[in-house]
Amino acid sequence: MELAWYALLGLFFASYLVLGGYDYGVGLLLARRGAPTGRRAALTALGPFFLGNEVWLVAAVGILFGAFPTLEGELLSGFYPVVVGALAGVVLVTAGVQLRSRPGGARARAGWDRVVVAGSALAALGWGALLGGLLQGVPRHADGHVAGVTHLVTPFVAAAGLAMLAVVAAHGATFLTLRLPAADAAAVGRLARRLIPVALAAVAAATVLGLLSDRVREAVRQPLAAVLLASALAGALLLARAALGRGRPGVAFAATSAALAVPVALVGAALWPAVLVSTVDPAASLSVADAAASGPTLRLLGWLVLPLLPALLGFQAMCWWVFRGRTDGRAPVYW
C-alpha cells in the first residue's frame, strides 16, 4: 500500500510540475522586451488554465501531509529555504497575474509583470533545487532529523535548479505555440527552438555534476534507473525540438511535458526503497515504508482520494477541451 501512495504522490507532484510549469514558463517569457499587447496575449493564452493548475500542488501537499507525515516534517525542516522560496514564487505569480490589470498606468502594469517574472523564477529554481537536494542525500542523524540546510549549498543543487528553470522556460514557449494565433505562434516557436538547446545544456551540466558528486553517487540506490530516466529526459527535449522544426507543436508540447515529469520519476526510482538517504549515517536513511502513515490511515485516505482523482482528471480534461485551439481575442479576461 505504501508503494501505491508513493506513486500517487509522485503522480500529483509531476502533474503539478507539468501544468504549473507552463504557467511559470510563460511568466518567465514576460521578461522579453516587446509590446505590452504581446505580454497580455501570452497571459490570455494561459488564463483559462492558470488557477486550475495550482490545484495539483494542493493535492500533492495533502497526500504528503496525510500519507507521509514523517517525510513532510523532514522536507519542511531540511529543505526549508528552497520550499519557502518555491511557495513564495507561487504566491508572487498568482498575485502578479491577478493584479497586473488593476492599475491603469503602463508603468505599474510593467511592475507587476516583473513580479510575475521573479515569482516564476523562484518557483522553478525552488522545485528544481528540492529535487536535486533529495537526489544527493541529506544529513539525517540517528535522532531522525535533518541537521541544518548547508547541504543545499552545493554545485549539483544549484545546477538542478537552473536546469529546471531552463526546461520550464522552454515548456512555456512551447505551450504558447499551441495557444497563440498562428501569426504570433511562429515567432514563439522559433524562441522555443532556441531555448531547448539551452535546456539540454543545463540538464547535461546537472548530470555531469551529479556523476562527479560523491554525495549523489552514494545516495543513488538504483543507478541504472537514474541513467535511463536521465536519457529519457534528454530524449524528450530532442524530440520537442524536432517536432517544433516540423511544425507539430502538439507533439512538442507533449515532449516538454514529459521532460518536466521525468525528474520526479527519476528521484523516486533512483532512491528506492529509500525516500531520504542519509549522508552521515546509512542506518538513519528513511525508507518509503517507514515514512508512510499507518495502514488504517492509508485506507481511510484511500476512500477520500477515490472520488478526488477522477474529479481532478475530469476537470483538467474539460478545461482543455473547452478552451482547445488558439486564442482569437474574443475570450473575456481580467489580466
Rosetta silent file (secondary structure, phi, psi, omega in degrees, C-alpha in Angstrom):
SEQUENCE: MELAWYALLGLFFASYLVLGGYDYGVGLLLARRGAPTGRRAALTALGPFFLGNEVWLVAAVGILFGAFPTLEGELLSGFYPVVVGALAGVVLVTAGVQLRSRPGGARARAGWDRVVVAGSALAALGWGALLGGLLQGVPRHADGHVAGVTHLVTPFVAAAGLAMLAVVAAHGATFLTLRLPAADAAAVGRLARRLIPVALAAVAAATVLGLLSDRVREAVRQPLAAVLLASALAGALLLARAALGRGRPGVAFAATSAALAVPVALVGAALWPAVLVSTVDPAASLSVADAAASGPTLRLLGWLVLPLLPALLGFQAMCWWVFRGRTDGRAPVYW
SCORE:     score description
SCORE:     0.000 S_00000001
   1 L     0.000  -35.698  179.426    0.000    0.000    0.000 S_00000001
   2 H   -61.529  -38.617  179.886    2.893    2.364    0.747 S_00000001
   3 H   -63.299  -40.740  179.529    4.168    1.936   -2.814 S_00000001
   4 H   -62.015  -43.116  179.697    0.761    2.882   -4.252 S_00000001
   5 H   -69.549  -35.499  177.342    0.658    6.060   -2.171 S_00000001
   6 H   -64.215  -42.237  177.298    4.269    6.888   -3.051 S_00000001
   7 H   -64.903  -37.871  179.673    3.418    6.524   -6.738 S_00000001
   8 H   -67.513  -39.656  175.889    0.326    8.692   -6.256 S_00000001
   9 H   -60.690  -44.236  177.942    2.379   11.392   -4.551 S_00000001
  10 H   -63.134  -40.151  179.390    4.799   11.319   -7.477 S_00000001
  11 H   -61.836  -45.303 -178.381    1.940   11.454   -9.979 S_00000001
  12 H   -67.281  -41.738 -178.824    0.375   14.509   -8.345 S_00000001
  13 H   -70.931  -37.984  176.910    3.659   16.389   -7.997 S_00000001
  14 H   -64.301  -40.813  177.668    4.724   15.523  -11.551 S_00000001
  15 H   -61.962  -39.595  177.495    1.322   16.685  -12.837 S_00000001
  16 H   -63.331  -43.768 -179.869    1.788   19.944  -10.968 S_00000001
  17 H   -63.163  -37.796  179.592    5.240   20.480  -12.497 S_00000001
  18 H   -68.213  -48.312 -174.776    3.879   19.818  -15.992 S_00000001
  19 H   -78.964  -47.034  175.372    0.810   22.029  -15.637 S_00000001
  20 H   -69.243  -23.706 -178.615    2.243   24.690  -13.364 S_00000001
  21 H   -61.275  -39.752  178.997    5.443   24.523  -15.382 S_00000001
  22 H   -77.012  -22.215  169.653    3.933   26.242  -18.399 S_00000001
  23 H   -58.723  -51.992 -176.671    2.427   28.872  -16.059 S_00000001
  24 H   -71.732  -31.163  176.657    5.924   29.711  -14.845 S_00000001
  25 H   -64.535  -44.666  175.928    7.404   29.319  -18.310 S_00000001
  26 H   -63.617  -39.267  177.550    5.002   31.894  -19.724 S_00000001
  27 H   -60.568  -41.050  178.134    5.751   34.081  -16.705 S_00000001
  28 H   -63.155  -35.486 -177.619    9.476   33.926  -17.442 S_00000001
  29 H   -70.702  -13.661  175.398    8.851   34.954  -21.037 S_00000001
  30 L   -66.234  -14.564  178.188    7.295   38.219  -19.828 S_00000001
  31 L   -72.287  -15.572  179.731   10.881   39.362  -19.272 S_00000001
  32 L   -66.443  145.804  173.572   11.322   39.671  -23.041 S_00000001
  33 L   -73.594  137.321 -179.700   11.264   43.121  -24.499 S_00000001
  34 L   172.313  176.881 -178.747    8.175   43.696  -26.557 S_00000001
  35 L   -69.261  147.549  176.499    4.874   45.490  -26.787 S_00000001
  36 H   -56.803  -30.453  179.712    2.509   45.294  -23.789 S_00000001
  37 H   -64.155  -31.710  178.186   -0.070   43.715  -26.097 S_00000001
  38 H   -67.886  -40.290  177.823    2.256   40.745  -26.577 S_00000001
  39 H   -67.259  -38.819  178.311    2.529   40.146  -22.841 S_00000001
  40 H   -65.797  -38.207  178.528   -1.218   40.426  -22.473 S_00000001
  41 H   -63.148  -39.148  178.852   -1.727   37.954  -25.327 S_00000001
  42 H   -64.019  -42.880  179.087    0.565   35.459  -23.586 S_00000001
  43 H   -70.501  -31.721  175.285   -1.381   35.736  -20.329 S_00000001
  44 H   -64.487  -39.179  177.361   -4.661   35.483  -22.220 S_00000001
  45 H   -64.513  -33.056 -179.051   -3.480   32.197  -23.728 S_00000001
  46 H   -82.192  -28.390 -167.413   -2.628   30.979  -20.237 S_00000001
  47 H   -46.309  -50.218 -175.383   -5.682   32.379  -18.474 S_00000001
  48 H   -63.519  -19.183 -174.567   -8.240   29.552  -18.623 S_00000001
  49 H  -106.074  -10.803 -164.806   -5.782   27.056  -17.093 S_00000001
  50 H   -58.517  -58.751 -175.481   -3.911   29.240  -14.638 S_00000001
  51 H   -71.884  -35.263 -179.239   -5.714   28.729  -11.329 S_00000001
  52 H   -64.517  -30.193 -178.878   -6.727   25.130  -12.001 S_00000001
  53 H   -64.998  -31.718 -177.549   -3.119   24.076  -12.471 S_00000001
  54 L   -74.580  -14.396  177.960   -2.227   25.000   -8.892 S_00000001
  55 H   -61.162  -31.759 -179.121   -4.842   22.580   -7.534 S_00000001
  56 H   -66.489  -32.305  175.353   -2.405   19.741   -8.262 S_00000001
  57 H   -67.560  -43.172  178.298    0.119   21.255   -5.851 S_00000001
  58 H   -60.414  -42.713  179.728   -2.546   21.486   -3.146 S_00000001
  59 H   -65.414  -41.504  179.054   -3.477   17.838   -3.765 S_00000001
  60 H   -63.525  -41.978  178.263    0.185   16.729   -3.654 S_00000001
  61 H   -65.409  -36.686  176.984    0.734   18.574   -0.378 S_00000001
  62 H   -61.800  -43.105  177.657   -2.414   16.970    1.014 S_00000001
  63 H   -65.649  -40.532  179.102   -1.097   13.492    0.205 S_00000001
  64 H   -60.700  -46.409 -178.996    2.289   14.384    1.685 S_00000001
  65 H   -67.141  -41.496 -173.665    0.736   15.582    4.964 S_00000001
  66 H   -82.794  -44.598 -172.743   -1.733   12.716    5.236 S_00000001
  67 H   -93.846  -23.384 -177.557    0.107    9.693    3.843 S_00000001
  68 L  -134.199   63.818 -175.755    3.752   10.584    4.616 S_00000001
  69 H   -62.377  -35.372  179.042    3.783   12.728    7.795 S_00000001
  70 H   -66.454  -43.626  178.050    7.383   11.836    8.695 S_00000001
  71 H   -63.274  -39.971  179.395    8.628   12.806    5.242 S_00000001
  72 H   -58.387  -45.109 -179.928    6.634   16.035    5.410 S_00000001
  73 H   -63.084  -41.124 -178.489    8.346   17.059    8.624 S_00000001
  74 H   -72.709  -33.259  177.164   11.823   16.364    7.283 S_00000001
  75 H   -66.197  -43.134 -177.662   11.157   18.159    3.986 S_00000001
  76 H   -70.315  -28.562  179.501    9.950   21.292    5.744 S_00000001
  77 H   -89.484  -46.963 -175.770   12.926   21.345    8.116 S_00000001
  78 H   -79.221  -18.725 -178.870   15.740   20.050    5.917 S_00000001
  79 L  -124.109   28.443 -173.468   14.665   21.870    2.750 S_00000001
  80 H   -53.639  -49.110 -176.149   13.159   24.959    4.353 S_00000001
  81 H   -61.770  -43.542 -175.557   14.852   27.638    2.190 S_00000001
  82 H   -75.339  -34.450  178.012   14.011   26.081   -1.181 S_00000001
  83 H   -66.606  -46.255  178.506   10.462   25.075   -0.192 S_00000001
  84 H   -63.274  -40.667  178.136    9.696   28.563    1.147 S_00000001
  85 H   -62.267  -42.986  179.506   11.299   30.117   -1.931 S_00000001
  86 H   -64.749  -44.684 -179.672    9.229   27.960   -4.283 S_00000001
  87 H   -67.492  -35.963  175.004    5.988   28.675   -2.425 S_00000001
  88 H   -62.447  -37.973  176.932    6.799   32.396   -2.313 S_00000001
  89 H   -63.424  -41.780  178.053    7.251   32.216   -6.077 S_00000001
  90 H   -60.044  -43.949 -179.914    3.848   30.555   -6.490 S_00000001
  91 H   -64.706  -43.274 -179.113    2.227   33.331   -4.434 S_00000001
  92 H   -63.760  -41.211  178.837    4.015   36.085   -6.372 S_00000001
  93 H   -63.424  -46.462 -179.441    2.965   34.640   -9.733 S_00000001
  94 H   -60.965  -46.457 -179.743   -0.658   34.321   -8.646 S_00000001
  95 H   -64.905  -44.238 -177.586   -0.741   37.844   -7.212 S_00000001
  96 H   -63.108  -43.792 -179.557    1.059   39.386  -10.169 S_00000001
  97 H   -65.855  -40.373 -175.714   -1.182   37.814  -12.808 S_00000001
  98 H   -75.642  -26.432 -173.125   -4.360   38.698  -10.935 S_00000001
  99 H  -104.351   -8.007 -171.596   -3.367   42.277  -10.085 S_00000001
 100 L   -64.298  -25.830 -178.118   -1.468   43.449  -13.166 S_00000001
 101 L   -99.375    2.285  177.229   -4.546   44.935  -14.851 S_00000001
 102 L   -69.101  -46.211  177.061   -5.959   46.670  -11.792 S_00000001
 103 L   -75.137  154.029 -178.758   -3.816   49.807  -12.178 S_00000001
 104 L   -87.676  -22.709 -174.302   -4.380   51.939  -15.241 S_00000001
 105 L   -82.559  147.457  179.727   -0.808   53.012  -15.875 S_00000001
 106 H   -67.266  -33.920 -178.590    1.623   51.145  -18.089 S_00000001
 107 H   -65.979  -43.384  179.032    4.451   51.602  -15.566 S_00000001
 108 H   -65.557  -38.783  178.700    2.502   49.923  -12.755 S_00000001
 109 H   -65.457  -39.193  176.597    1.484   47.094  -15.059 S_00000001
 110 H   -64.123  -34.152  176.726    5.117   46.586  -16.075 S_00000001
 111 H   -63.834  -41.961  176.937    5.985   46.419  -12.373 S_00000001
 112 H   -66.733  -33.073  175.504    3.504   43.597  -11.839 S_00000001
 113 H   -61.937  -38.944  177.519    4.970   41.841  -14.865 S_00000001
 114 H   -66.150  -33.963  175.601    8.356   41.929  -13.150 S_00000001
 115 H   -62.525  -42.483  178.730    6.731   40.412  -10.064 S_00000001
 116 H   -63.044  -42.707  179.515    5.432   37.554  -12.245 S_00000001
 117 H   -62.241  -47.210 -179.074    8.889   37.017  -13.753 S_00000001
 118 H   -63.106  -42.704  178.947   10.551   36.961  -10.325 S_00000001
 119 H   -64.459  -40.013  178.629    7.917   34.611   -8.920 S_00000001
 120 H   -63.121  -42.604  178.862    8.220   32.260  -11.885 S_00000001
 121 H   -64.709  -42.357  179.278   11.996   32.121  -11.489 S_00000001
 122 H   -61.983  -44.933 -178.569   11.707   31.468   -7.737 S_00000001
 123 H   -62.901  -47.812 -178.832    9.195   28.663   -8.219 S_00000001
 124 H   -64.118  -46.114  179.881   11.221   26.910  -10.935 S_00000001
 125 H   -63.099  -41.640 -177.592   14.521   27.257   -9.087 S_00000001
 126 H   -64.645  -47.143 -179.331   12.983   26.138   -5.793 S_00000001
 127 H   -68.223  -36.029  176.786   11.343   22.959   -7.096 S_00000001
 128 H   -65.521  -41.542  178.355   14.463   22.053   -9.080 S_00000001
 129 H   -65.808  -35.727  177.367   16.665   22.555   -6.020 S_00000001
 130 H   -61.580  -48.109  179.584   14.296   20.408   -3.945 S_00000001
 131 H   -64.163  -41.254  178.033   14.576   17.502   -6.381 S_00000001
 132 H   -64.292  -40.116  178.663   18.342   17.939   -6.624 S_00000001
 133 H   -64.860  -37.740  176.494   18.682   18.032   -2.850 S_00000001
 134 H   -64.767  -40.061 -175.050   16.703   14.825   -2.482 S_00000001
 135 H   -70.095  -26.734 -178.619   18.843   13.091   -5.097 S_00000001
 136 L   -93.686   -1.096  178.812   22.134   13.935   -3.373 S_00000001
 137 L    87.937  165.940 -175.969   21.004   12.831    0.090 S_00000001
 138 E  -134.546  154.229  177.912   20.588   14.706    3.359 S_00000001
 139 L   -80.441   71.202  179.220   22.468   14.822    6.697 S_00000001
 140 E   -90.618  125.806 -175.085   19.836   12.861    8.634 S_00000001
 141 L   -96.779  177.953 -175.625   21.114   11.690   12.016 S_00000001
 142 L   -63.677  -22.402  178.428   20.131    8.819   14.282 S_00000001
 143 L   -76.197   -2.303  176.183   17.603   11.031   16.099 S_00000001
 144 L    89.145   11.245 -177.074   15.566   11.096   12.877 S_00000001
 145 L  -122.695  147.664  175.897   16.119   14.749   11.990 S_00000001
 146 E   -83.551  129.476 -176.417   17.979   16.507    9.196 S_00000001
 147 L   -92.966  118.098  173.245   20.660   18.806   10.565 S_00000001
 148 L    69.117 -173.948 -179.820   20.847   22.287    9.062 S_00000001
 149 L  -130.006    9.611 -177.505   20.403   23.387    5.465 S_00000001
 150 H   -68.075  -16.751  177.940   24.015   23.716    4.295 S_00000001
 151 H   -66.815  -13.876  178.501   23.585   20.514    2.266 S_00000001
 152 H   -83.593  -13.301 -177.202   21.598   22.622   -0.183 S_00000001
 153 L   -94.617   73.860  178.889   24.605   24.826   -0.944 S_00000001
 154 L  -135.699  155.537  177.574   26.281   22.558   -3.493 S_00000001
 155 H   -58.599  -36.492 -177.597   27.048   22.877   -7.209 S_00000001
 156 H   -67.029  -43.340  179.001   24.705   19.975   -8.012 S_00000001
 157 H   -62.958  -42.556  177.534   21.706   21.524   -6.257 S_00000001
 158 H   -62.263  -42.764  179.784   22.365   24.844   -7.995 S_00000001
 159 H   -65.233  -37.659  178.015   22.690   23.088  -11.363 S_00000001
 160 H   -64.434  -40.619  176.898   19.445   21.169  -10.757 S_00000001
 161 H   -63.378  -43.638  179.344   17.621   24.422  -10.030 S_00000001
 162 H   -67.173  -36.309  177.477   18.988   26.080  -13.161 S_00000001
 163 H   -63.415  -42.780  177.319   18.131   23.028  -15.262 S_00000001
 164 H   -62.229  -41.180  178.429   14.534   23.169  -14.032 S_00000001
 165 H   -59.149  -44.774 -178.010   14.438   26.890  -14.837 S_00000001
 166 H   -67.697  -42.027 -179.896   15.642   26.268  -18.403 S_00000001
 167 H   -66.985  -38.754  178.289   13.236   23.385  -19.045 S_00000001
 168 H   -62.727  -42.610  178.933   10.321   25.410  -17.645 S_00000001
 169 H   -61.929  -43.340  177.960   11.131   28.333  -19.964 S_00000001
 170 H   -65.333  -37.520  178.741   11.198   26.015  -22.991 S_00000001
 171 H   -64.143  -42.719  179.174    7.945   24.392  -21.834 S_00000001
 172 H   -64.383  -41.583  178.257    6.224   27.765  -21.544 S_00000001
 173 H   -65.452  -38.734  178.693    7.341   28.840  -25.017 S_00000001
 174 H   -65.884  -38.492  176.514    6.165   25.510  -26.464 S_00000001
 175 H   -59.148  -41.929 -178.319    2.790   25.968  -24.766 S_00000001
 176 H   -67.424  -27.639  176.231    2.376   29.349  -26.432 S_00000001
 177 H   -64.899  -23.270  176.464    2.984   27.819  -29.867 S_00000001
 178 H   -82.686  -29.439 -166.457   -0.220   25.857  -29.255 S_00000001
 179 H  -106.758  -32.301 -177.467   -2.319   28.741  -27.961 S_00000001
 180 L   -72.879  156.818  172.604   -1.311   31.979  -29.646 S_00000001
 181 L   -54.359  150.840 -172.659   -2.725   32.951  -33.057 S_00000001
 182 H   -54.715  -36.741 -178.348   -0.758   31.384  -35.896 S_00000001
 183 H   -64.470  -35.779  179.995    0.877   34.697  -36.848 S_00000001
 184 H   -86.619  -28.137 -175.581    2.320   35.125  -33.354 S_00000001
 185 H   -66.343  -29.018 -178.190    2.985   31.440  -32.714 S_00000001
 186 H   -62.479  -44.217 -179.763    5.663   31.261  -35.407 S_00000001
 187 H   -66.232  -40.615  179.142    7.932   33.711  -33.582 S_00000001
 188 H   -67.136  -34.848  176.843    7.381   31.958  -30.239 S_00000001
 189 H   -61.718  -40.514  177.107    8.115   28.635  -31.922 S_00000001
 190 H   -64.694  -38.505  176.776   11.494   29.946  -33.048 S_00000001
 191 H   -63.283  -43.234  179.196   12.150   31.109  -29.496 S_00000001
 192 H   -60.542  -40.801  179.115   11.219   27.665  -28.156 S_00000001
 193 H   -64.715  -30.755  177.034   13.649   26.013  -30.573 S_00000001
 194 H   -77.359  -30.769 -177.848   16.423   28.286  -29.263 S_00000001
 195 H   -76.324  -29.499 -176.604   15.520   27.605  -25.638 S_00000001
 196 H   -64.104  -43.309  174.474   15.547   23.817  -25.923 S_00000001
 197 H   -60.373  -34.035  175.778   19.320   23.570  -26.582 S_00000001
 198 H   -63.228  -43.552  177.945   19.828   25.808  -23.548 S_00000001
 199 H   -63.096  -41.399  177.752   17.691   23.417  -21.514 S_00000001
 200 H   -61.445  -42.442  179.131   19.644   20.455  -22.863 S_00000001
 201 H   -64.486  -39.993  179.212   22.932   22.089  -21.902 S_00000001
 202 H   -66.394  -41.230  177.670   21.614   22.824  -18.397 S_00000001
 203 H   -64.748  -41.596  178.958   20.400   19.241  -17.972 S_00000001
 204 H   -63.339  -40.854  179.126   23.738   17.914  -19.240 S_00000001
 205 H   -63.677  -43.115  178.186   25.636   20.143  -16.796 S_00000001
 206 H   -63.775  -39.095  179.363   23.496   18.925  -13.880 S_00000001
 207 H   -64.351  -44.033  179.663   24.009   15.316  -14.990 S_00000001
 208 H   -63.621  -44.378  178.862   27.791   15.704  -15.189 S_00000001
 209 H   -63.508  -35.108  176.660   27.927   17.363  -11.776 S_00000001
 210 H   -65.509  -41.524  178.964   25.791   14.544  -10.400 S_00000001
 211 H   -66.146  -31.625 -179.831   28.148   11.925  -11.810 S_00000001
 212 H   -83.989  -14.529 -175.702   31.118   13.757  -10.303 S_00000001
 213 L   -83.519  124.005  175.576   29.455   14.241   -6.912 S_00000001
 214 H   -62.211  -37.429 -179.182   30.343   11.684   -4.244 S_00000001
 215 H   -61.399  -45.845 -177.650   27.099   12.541   -2.445 S_00000001
 216 H   -67.221  -45.096 -178.728   24.926   11.781   -5.440 S_00000001
 217 H   -61.571  -37.569 -179.874   26.736    8.563   -6.304 S_00000001
 218 H   -76.053  -29.512 -177.111   26.419    7.311   -2.724 S_00000001
 219 H   -79.111  -33.410 -176.133   22.771    8.346   -2.372 S_00000001
 220 L   -70.588  121.578 -179.304   21.507    6.767   -5.598 S_00000001
 221 L   -94.051  -22.823 -177.921   20.365    3.214   -4.881 S_00000001
 222 L  -125.258   77.027 -174.390   19.213    2.367   -8.422 S_00000001
 223 H   -62.808  -34.031 -179.841   21.859    3.800  -10.782 S_00000001
 224 H   -63.457  -43.731  178.034   20.501    2.047  -13.885 S_00000001
 225 H   -62.078  -39.372  179.975   17.074    3.643  -13.402 S_00000001
 226 H   -63.779  -44.056 -179.758   18.716    7.024  -12.903 S_00000001
 227 H   -65.527  -43.186 -178.713   20.738    6.732  -16.124 S_00000001
 228 H   -64.399  -42.577 -178.065   17.760    5.534  -18.167 S_00000001
 229 H   -72.989  -34.520  174.695   15.475    8.286  -16.926 S_00000001
 230 H   -64.012  -38.674  176.199   18.115   10.980  -17.425 S_00000001
 231 H   -65.213  -37.891  177.573   18.494    9.729  -21.004 S_00000001
 232 H   -63.961  -37.306  177.504   14.707    9.851  -21.399 S_00000001
 233 H   -62.292  -47.236  177.990   14.725   13.477  -20.258 S_00000001
 234 H   -63.724  -40.300  178.880   17.325   14.411  -22.871 S_00000001
 235 H   -63.426  -37.868  178.646   15.448   12.426  -25.496 S_00000001
 236 H   -63.789  -41.051  178.559   12.203   14.228  -24.724 S_00000001
 237 H   -66.639  -40.015  177.025   13.860   17.609  -25.230 S_00000001
 238 H   -63.834  -40.548  177.520   15.408   16.489  -28.526 S_00000001
 239 H   -62.878  -40.162  179.565   12.022   15.213  -29.682 S_00000001
 240 H   -61.261  -43.353 -179.602   10.429   18.540  -28.768 S_00000001
 241 H   -66.156  -41.124  178.791   12.926   20.479  -30.881 S_00000001
 242 H   -64.199  -40.881 -179.522   12.486   18.146  -33.830 S_00000001
 243 H   -65.947  -38.662  177.118    8.688   18.417  -33.574 S_00000001
 244 H   -63.985  -39.512  178.357    8.841   22.204  -33.492 S_00000001
 245 H   -64.240  -27.424  179.435   11.011   22.168  -36.599 S_00000001
 246 L   -94.244    6.590  178.628    8.373   20.061  -38.382 S_00000001
 247 L    71.126   36.130  179.300    5.536   22.361  -37.313 S_00000001
 248 L  -120.919   76.807 -175.436    3.985   19.905  -34.834 S_00000001
 249 H   -65.766  -28.714  178.561    3.511   21.932  -31.645 S_00000001
 250 H   -63.220  -44.570  177.554    1.217   19.325  -30.076 S_00000001
 251 H   -65.633  -40.365  179.450    3.932   16.681  -30.177 S_00000001
 252 H   -62.573  -41.441  179.976    6.482   19.227  -28.952 S_00000001
 253 H   -67.023  -39.330  175.902    4.287   20.169  -26.010 S_00000001
 254 H   -61.807  -37.283 -179.115    3.788   16.521  -25.074 S_00000001
 255 H   -70.327  -43.771  178.242    7.569   16.060  -25.187 S_00000001
 256 H   -68.509  -30.082  174.162    8.350   19.066  -22.973 S_00000001
 257 H   -62.589  -44.201  177.246    5.610   17.872  -20.603 S_00000001
 258 H   -62.068  -37.807 -179.678    7.405   14.533  -20.359 S_00000001
 259 H   -63.618  -28.877  177.844   10.678   16.365  -19.748 S_00000001
 260 H   -85.507  -25.030  178.804    9.155   18.031  -16.674 S_00000001
 261 H   -81.238  -31.308 -174.598    7.561   14.829  -15.361 S_00000001
 262 H   -60.112  -40.735 -179.128   10.678   12.668  -15.721 S_00000001
 263 H   -57.505  -34.305  178.209   12.722   14.341  -12.916 S_00000001
 264 H   -66.513  -45.264  177.322   10.108   13.336  -10.345 S_00000001
 265 H   -63.871  -36.954 -179.437   10.189    9.741  -11.553 S_00000001
 266 H   -62.375  -47.597 -179.392   13.994    9.859  -11.634 S_00000001
 267 H   -63.694  -46.247 -178.921   14.285   10.913   -7.982 S_00000001
 268 H   -62.753  -42.627 -177.605   11.687    8.401   -6.816 S_00000001
 269 H   -75.482  -38.574 -176.117   13.162    5.493   -8.749 S_00000001
 270 H   -67.558  -32.706 -177.493   16.838    6.308   -8.105 S_00000001
 271 H   -90.391  -14.060 -175.010   16.419    6.449   -4.316 S_00000001
 272 L   -54.631  136.469    8.861   14.058    3.469   -3.985 S_00000001
 273 L   -89.665    8.473  177.703   13.402    1.904   -1.483 S_00000001
 274 E   -87.919  158.582  172.089   14.538    4.990    0.428 S_00000001
 275 E  -116.134  -26.973  171.056   12.892    8.358    0.239 S_00000001
 276 E  -131.645  119.339  179.646   15.580   10.218    2.213 S_00000001
 277 L   -99.868  124.343 -179.306   19.123    8.872    2.083 S_00000001
 278 E   -80.468  133.545  177.866   21.341    9.915    4.980 S_00000001
 279 L   -93.051   -5.687 -178.089   24.830   11.094    4.056 S_00000001
 280 L  -113.986  -24.256 -178.587   26.112   10.864    7.637 S_00000001
 281 L  -150.737  100.109 -177.696   24.591    7.628    8.949 S_00000001
 282 H   -52.641  -31.975 -179.466   23.319    4.998    6.492 S_00000001
 283 H   -69.478  -18.721 -178.849   21.181    3.474    9.234 S_00000001
 284 H   -88.743   -0.493  177.511   19.328    6.788    9.595 S_00000001
 285 L   -60.347  145.555 -176.480   18.068    6.751    5.991 S_00000001
 286 E  -103.233  119.985  178.335   14.287    6.924    5.770 S_00000001
 287 E   -84.639  163.723  177.772   12.543    4.258    3.681 S_00000001
 288 H   -60.865  -42.582 -178.679    9.212    4.727    1.951 S_00000001
 289 H   -62.641  -41.597 -179.478    7.615    2.182    4.292 S_00000001
 290 H   -72.478  -28.240 -178.965    8.898    3.970    7.403 S_00000001
 291 H   -77.495  -21.411 -174.509    7.849    7.383    6.098 S_00000001
 292 L   -76.784  156.718  174.769    4.261    6.283    5.404 S_00000001
 293 L   -71.519  175.458 -178.680    1.365    6.588    7.812 S_00000001
 294 L   -67.470  161.287 -179.549   -0.214    3.524    9.398 S_00000001
 295 H   -56.537  -48.510  178.404   -2.267    1.062    7.362 S_00000001
 296 H   -58.953  -37.482  178.866   -5.658    2.178    8.753 S_00000001
 297 H   -65.357  -43.244  179.903   -4.806    5.810    7.993 S_00000001
 298 H   -64.999  -37.034  177.965   -3.828    4.990    4.414 S_00000001
 299 H   -66.944  -39.975  177.838   -7.045    3.019    3.905 S_00000001
 300 H   -64.229  -43.066  177.985   -9.122    5.894    5.231 S_00000001
 301 H   -63.487  -32.080  178.975   -7.312    8.328    2.970 S_00000001
 302 H   -60.209  -39.003  178.181   -7.942    5.967    0.073 S_00000001
 303 H   -67.011  -26.906  177.762  -11.691    6.436    0.424 S_00000001
 304 H   -79.637  -34.339 -176.582  -11.154   10.192    0.246 S_00000001
 305 H   -79.225  -27.414 -177.500   -8.860   10.061   -2.796 S_00000001
 306 H   -51.754  -47.333  176.986  -11.072    7.674   -4.805 S_00000001
 307 H   -81.164  -20.214 -175.602  -13.502   10.450   -5.834 S_00000001
 308 H   -71.047  -46.394 -175.186  -10.796   13.144   -5.856 S_00000001
 309 H   -62.647  -47.955  176.412   -8.551   11.761   -8.580 S_00000001
 310 H   -61.280  -34.365  179.322  -11.298   11.269  -11.225 S_00000001
 311 H   -65.563  -43.301  179.244  -12.638   14.731  -10.387 S_00000001
 312 H   -64.754  -45.677  179.673   -9.240   16.342  -10.912 S_00000001
 313 H   -63.547  -41.073  179.496   -8.608   14.459  -14.139 S_00000001
 314 H   -64.754  -42.069  178.365  -12.115   15.227  -15.386 S_00000001
 315 H   -62.403  -43.774 -178.944  -11.772   18.932  -14.607 S_00000001
 316 H   -64.459  -42.550  178.686   -8.427   19.128  -16.383 S_00000001
 317 H   -63.361  -42.542  179.814   -9.771   17.298  -19.441 S_00000001
 318 H   -62.808  -42.970 -178.786  -12.863   19.515  -19.548 S_00000001
 319 H   -61.735  -45.302  179.682  -10.764   22.668  -19.258 S_00000001
 320 H   -68.367  -32.494  179.579   -8.506   21.656  -22.126 S_00000001
 321 H   -72.027  -44.642 -177.769  -11.482   20.606  -24.255 S_00000001
 322 H   -65.258  -39.784 -175.450  -13.494   23.779  -23.697 S_00000001
 323 L  -105.898   28.804  179.752  -10.526   26.061  -24.333 S_00000001
 324 L   -67.390  158.898  177.121   -8.859   23.978  -27.035 S_00000001
 325 L    87.331 -170.970 -175.435   -7.289   25.662  -30.009 S_00000001
 326 L   -92.451  153.841  177.424   -5.760   29.075  -30.412 S_00000001
 327 L   -72.577  148.620 -179.601   -6.890   32.305  -28.816 S_00000001
 328 L  -128.877   11.229  177.493   -8.781   34.697  -31.056 S_00000001
 329 L    83.565   -1.251 -177.440   -9.200   37.757  -28.868 S_00000001
 330 L   -96.239  -15.558 -176.760  -12.862   37.147  -28.098 S_00000001
 331 L   -75.260  132.694  177.695  -12.477   35.435  -24.702 S_00000001
 332 L   -70.122  133.272  178.365  -13.100   37.791  -21.719 S_00000001
 333 L  -135.798  162.518 -179.307  -10.057   38.146  -19.462 S_00000001
 334 L  -124.999   10.775  178.588   -9.214   40.309  -16.474 S_00000001
 335 L  -118.035    0.000    0.000   -5.419   40.337  -16.561 S_00000001
